[in-house]
Amino acid sequence: MKHIKIAGVPEHFNLPWHLCIENGEFEAVGIDLQWTDIPEGTGKMCQMLRDGDTDIAVILSEGIVKDITAGNPSKIVQVYVDSPLIWGIHVGAQSKYNTIADLENTKVAISRYGSGSQLMAYVNADNQGWATEKLQFEIVNTIDGAVEALTNGTAAYFMWERFMTKPLVDKGIFRRVGDCPTPWPCFVIAVRDEVLKKHPNAIGQILEIINIKTQEFKEIPSIDRTLATKYHQQIEDIQEWLRLTEWSQKPLSEEMLNKIQNQLFDLKIIDKKGTFVTIVKAL
């Protein structure tokens, strides 16, 4: 039995992995796939890949591209979710801010430096025509930390996946003042170089199994109810999310990598671009 560690956010996108693990689909081919939930998100997973604390990460495209260009010894082996991530832009329920325009020159809560919540704050600022170099950040680690920061006023707004944050809007803890979709496929699968070299066949088997599951995922009977229950969502919100979400079974193309890198470079999030072969390895 090969022991492989994998990390991802505790969000609805990753239910296909949990179903495969619970059904023993990886064990059936001799792989003990050990899943770890990472509520802190992409910045934390980049560090885990660097430190060898995980072998695989289901991770935001822009975050891992940034970290690989900065020396993370990993490769993107596949796109996992092809559709954009819809980032909700949230303020505290009692906030004086009512529109995205109101948030210029205010402090944004982020989970950590290098996280999607930070990188997308730059994308949103650029979309709004703000001076991105003036962005100010408050590190909050998790959604719970963001609730605290927005409620007590140490930060003005917080960007996080719209549907996972919707329960906080429904409860009157946050208000959503707008959305900011990623201009690229949102999640990719990244693997440490050492693991790719040592266990290429096992990684290939893992991808084959998860790809079959994601192809069939929307057809699973009552999957909307399962998701709504597991992730504390309204059924109509989950149904909308399912309509908007498209999983992928394909490698990241050079054209899409260039699009991601060009935007990160233009926003001064990266100071150099990596080559296709240093960032992507299709199995």
For each residue, the residues with C-beta under 8 A, 3 or more apart:
1: 27 30 31 32
2: 30 31 32 199 202
3: 32 34
4: 31 32 33 34 55 56 195 199 202 203 206
5: 34 36 53 54 55 56
6: 17 33 34 35 36 54 55 56 57 58
7: 35 36 37 38 45 48 53 54 56 57 58
8: 11 13 14 17 35 36 37 38 45 57 58 59
9: 13 14 37 38 39 41 58
10: 14 37 38 39
11: 8 14 161 164 231
12: 15 163 164 227 230 231 233 238 241
13: 8 9 58 80 81 187 245
14: 8 9 10 11 17 18 58
15: 12 18 19 217 226 227 230
16: 19 20 210 213 214 217 247
17: 6 8 14 20 21 33 35 58 210 213
18: 14 15 21 22 35
19: 15 16 22 23 213 220
20: 16 17 23 25 26 33 209 210 213
21: 17 18 24 25 26 33 35
22: 18 19
23: 19 20
24: 21 27 28
25: 20 21 28 29 209 213
26: 20 21 29 31 32 33 205 206 209
27: 1 24 30 31 32
28: 24 25
29: 25 26 205 209
30: 1 2 27
31: 1 2 4 26 27 202 205 206
32: 1 2 3 4 26 27
33: 4 6 17 20 21 26 206
34: 3 4 5 6
35: 6 7 8 17 18 21
36: 5 6 7 8 54
37: 7 8 9 10
38: 7 8 9 10 41 44 45 48
39: 9 10 142 143
40: 43 44 111 112 115 141 142
41: 9 38 44 45 60 63 111 112 115 116 117
42: 45 46 59 60 63 64 114 115 116
43: 40 46 47 63 111 112 113 114 115 118
44: 38 40 41 47 48 111 112 115
45: 7 8 38 41 42 48 49 54 57 59 63 64
46: 42 43 49 50 57 59 63 64 67 72 114
47: 43 44 50 51 53
48: 7 38 44 45 51 53 54 57
49: 45 46 52 53 54 57 67 72 73 74 190 192
50: 46 47 67 72 73
51: 47 48
52: 49 55 192 194
53: 5 7 47 48 49
54: 5 6 7 36 45 48 49 57 192
55: 4 5 6 52 191 192 195
56: 4 5 6 7 189 190 191 192 195 203 206
57: 6 7 8 45 46 48 49 54 64 74 189 190
58: 6 7 8 9 13 14 17 80 187 188 189
59: 8 42 45 46 63 64 187 188 189 190
60: 41 42 63 64 85 116 119 182 186 187 188
61: 64 65 76 79 182 184 185 186 187 188 252 260
62: 65 66 116 119 120 182 184 260 264 269
63: 41 42 43 45 46 59 60 66 67 114 115 116 119
64: 42 45 46 57 59 60 61 67 68 72 74 76 188 190
65: 61 62 68 69 76 257 260 261 264 270 274 279
66: 62 63 69 70 114 119 264 269 270
67: 46 49 50 63 64 70 71 72 74 114
68: 64 65 71 72 74 75 76 190 274 278 279
69: 65 66 261 270 272 273 274 279
70: 66 67 270
71: 67 68
72: 46 49 50 64 67 68
73: 49 50 192 193 194
74: 49 57 64 67 68 190 191 192 193
75: 68 190 191 193 196 279 280 281
76: 61 64 65 68 188 189 190 252 257 279 280 281
77: 189 190 191 196 203 207 251 280 281 282 283
78: 188 189 207 211 248 249 250 251 252 282 283
79: 61 82 185 187 188 189 248 250 251 252 256
80: 13 58 187 188 189 210 214 247 248
81: 13 85 185 186 187 245 246 247 248
82: 79 185 246 247 248 250
83: 185 186 244 245 246
84: 181 182 183 184 185 186
85: 60 81 116 161 181 182 186 187
86: 161 162 163 179 180 181 244
87: 116 117 120 124 159 160 161 162 179 180 181 182
88: 159 160 161 162 165 166 169 176 178 179
89: 100 103 124 157 158 159 176 177 178 179 180
90: 146 150 157 158 159 160 165 168 169 174 175 176 177
91: 95 97 103 150 156 157 158 174 175 177
92: 95 150 151 153 173 174 175
93: 151 172 173 174 175
94: 151
95: 91 92 98 150 156 175
96: 102
97: 91 102 103 106 156 157 177
98: 95 102 177
99: 102 103 177 178
100: 89 103 124 128 177 178
101: 104 128
102: 96 97 98 99 106 177
103: 89 91 97 99 100 106 108 156 157 177
104: 101 128 130
105: 130 134 136
106: 97 102 103 136 155 156 157
107: 136 137 138 154 155 156
108: 103 117 118 121 135 136 137 138 155 156 157 158 159
109: 117 137 138 140 145 146 149 150 154 155 157 158
110: 113 115 117 118 121 137 138 139 140 158
111: 40 41 43 44 115 116 117 118 139 140 141 142 145 146
112: 40 41 43 44 115 118 139 141
113: 43 110 118 137 139
114: 42 43 46 63 66 67 118 119
115: 40 41 42 43 44 63 110 111 112 118 119
116: 41 42 60 62 63 85 87 111 119 120
117: 41 87 108 109 110 111 120 121 158 159 160
118: 43 108 110 111 112 113 114 115 121 122 137
119: 60 62 63 66 114 115 116 122 123 264 269
120: 62 87 116 117 123 124 159 180 182
121: 108 110 117 118 124 125 135 137 159
122: 118 119 125 126 132 135 267 269
123: 119 120 126 127 180 182 183 263 267
124: 87 89 100 120 121 127 128 159 180
125: 121 122 128 130 131 132 135
126: 122 123 129 130 132 266 267
127: 123 124 180
128: 100 101 104 124 125
129: 126
130: 104 105 125 126 134 135
131: 125 134
132: 122 125 126 135 267 268
133: 268
134: 105 130 131
135: 108 121 122 125 130 132
136: 105 106 107 108
137: 107 108 109 110 113 118 121
138: 107 108 109 110 149 154 155
139: 110 111 112 113
140: 109 110 111 145 146 148 149 155 158
141: 40 111 112 145
142: 39 40 111 145 146
143: 39 146 147 160 164 165 168
144: 147 148
145: 109 111 140 141 142 148 149
146: 90 109 111 140 142 143 149 150 155 158 160
147: 143 144 150 151 168 173 174
148: 140 144 145 151 152 154
149: 109 138 140 145 146 152 153 154 155 158
150: 90 91 92 95 109 146 147 153 155 156 157 158 174
151: 92 93 94 147 148 173
152: 148 149
153: 92 149 150 156
154: 107 109 138 148 149
155: 106 107 108 109 138 140 146 149 150 158
156: 91 95 97 103 106 107 108 150 153
157: 89 90 91 97 103 106 108 109 150 177
158: 89 90 91 108 109 110 117 140 146 149 150 155 174
159: 87 88 89 90 108 117 120 121 124 180
160: 87 88 90 117 143 146 164 165
161: 11 85 86 87 88 164 165
162: 86 87 88 165 166 176 179
163: 12 86 166 233 237 238 240 241
164: 11 12 143 160 161 167 231
165: 88 90 143 160 161 162 168 169 174 176
166: 88 162 163 169 170 233 234 237
167: 164 170 171 232 233
168: 90 143 147 165 171 173 174
169: 88 90 165 166 172 173 174 175 176
170: 166 167 234
171: 167 168
172: 93 169
173: 92 93 147 151 168 169
174: 90 91 92 93 147 150 158 165 168 169
175: 90 91 92 93 95 169
176: 88 89 90 162 165 169 179
177: 89 90 91 97 98 99 100 102 103 157
178: 88 89 99 100
179: 86 87 88 89 162 176
180: 86 87 89 120 123 124 127 159
181: 84 85 86 87
182: 60 61 62 84 85 87 120 123 185 186
183: 84 123 259 263
184: 61 62 84 256 259 260 263
185: 61 79 81 82 83 84 182 188 248 252 256
186: 60 61 81 83 84 85 182
187: 13 58 59 60 61 79 80 81 85
188: 58 59 60 61 64 76 78 79 80 185 252
189: 56 57 58 59 76 77 78 79 80 207 210
190: 49 56 57 59 64 68 74 75 76 77
191: 55 56 74 75 77 195 196 203 281
192: 49 52 54 55 56 73 74 195 196
193: 73 74 75 196 197
194: 52 73 197 198
195: 4 55 56 191 192 198 199 203
196: 75 77 191 192 193 199 200 203 281
197: 193 194 200
198: 194 195
199: 2 4 195 196 202 203
200: 196 197 203 204 283
201: 204 205
202: 2 4 31 199 205 206
203: 4 56 77 191 195 196 199 200 206 207 283
204: 200 201 207 208 283
205: 26 29 31 201 202 208 209
206: 4 26 31 33 56 202 203 209 210
207: 77 78 189 203 204 210 211 283
208: 204 205 211 212
209: 20 25 26 29 205 206 212 213
210: 16 17 20 80 189 206 207 213 214
211: 78 207 208 214 215 249
212: 208 209 215 216
213: 16 17 19 20 25 209 210 216 217
214: 16 80 210 211 217 247 248 249
215: 211 212 247 249
216: 212 213 219 220
217: 15 16 213 214 220 223 247
218: 223 242
219: 216 223
220: 19 216 217 223 226
221:
222: 225 226
223: 217 218 219 220 226 227 242
224: 227 228 235 238 239 242
225: 222 228 229 235
226: 15 220 222 223 229 230
227: 12 15 223 224 230 231 233 238 241 242
228: 224 225 231 232 233 234 235 237 238
229: 225 226 232
230: 12 15 226 227
231: 11 12 164 227 228 238
232: 167 228 229
233: 12 163 166 167 227 228 237 238 241
234: 166 170 228 237 238
235: 224 225 228 238 239
236: 239 240
237: 163 166 228 233 234 240 241
238: 12 163 224 227 228 231 233 234 235 241 242
239: 224 235 236 242 243
240: 163 236 237 243 244
241: 12 163 227 233 237 238 244 245
242: 218 223 224 227 238 239 245
243: 239 240
244: 83 86 240 241
245: 13 81 83 241 242
246: 81 82 83
247: 16 80 81 82 214 215 217
248: 78 79 80 81 82 185 214
249: 78 211 214 215
250: 78 79 82 253
251: 77 78 79 280 282
252: 61 76 78 79 185 188 256 257 280
253: 250 256 257
254: 257 258 276 280
255: 258 259
256: 79 184 185 252 253 259 260
257: 65 76 252 253 254 260 261 276 279 280
258: 254 255 261 262
259: 183 184 255 256 262 263
260: 61 62 65 184 256 257 263 264
261: 65 69 257 258 264 265 270 273 274
262: 258 259 265 266 273
263: 123 183 184 259 260 266 267
264: 62 65 66 119 260 261 267 269 270
265: 261 262 268 269 270 271 272 273
266: 126 262 263
267: 122 123 126 132 263 264
268: 132 133 265 271
269: 62 66 119 122 264 265
270: 65 66 69 70 261 264 265 273
271: 265 268
272: 69 265
273: 69 261 262 265 270
274: 65 68 69 261 278 279
275: 278 279
276: 254 257 279 280
277: 280 281
278: 68 274 275
279: 65 68 69 75 76 257 274 275 276
280: 75 76 77 251 252 254 257 276 277
281: 75 76 77 191 196 277
282: 77 78 251
283: 77 78 200 203 204 207
